[in-house]
């Protein structure tokens, strides 16, 4: 899936329109509606409906977060392998010091700039956002969930 413009820090966030702009708002409105209904007509059925809506909202977030967690694990593995091939032998033992956030941010760095940026991340303890802002040769990630 190709974007019209190349990815960069300011527009790399991925939005899933069905999830973010339909499913979440529908369930958020339903949750608010069930609270209003419980206040207006207190009873066992309206209380159970509220509990059900809360459970549904939790389910929606869990269903969304599980594949994102798996994706993060794959990204960590992929980036560790990439770093093993691109870093100088002296820096390779330090790959394990990189945090999950740093590894996830480094995936956007081009192969040419990855070694220097990884070294900076290790030495300066850069956060994920700082790493992304420092990237000049952006490597797009079009396969994200």
BELKAPE-V18251 format. One line per field, one symbol per residue. ss: DSSP state (a for helix, b for strand, c for the rest). burial: # if it has 16 or more other C-alpha atoms within 10 Angstrom, else .. A space follows every 10 residues. Layout:
ss: ???
burial: ???
This chain:
ss: ccccccccaa acccccaaaa aaaaaaaaaa aaaaaaaaaa cccaaaaaaa aaaaaaaaaa aaaaaaaaaa aaaaaaaaaa aaaaaaccaa aaccaaacca aaaaaaccbc aaaaaaaaaa aaaacccaaa aaaacccbcc ccccc
burial: ......##.. .......... ...#..#..# #..##.##.. .....##.## ..##..#... .......... ##..##..## ..#..##... ....#..##. .######### #.###.###. ##..##.#.. ##.##..### .....
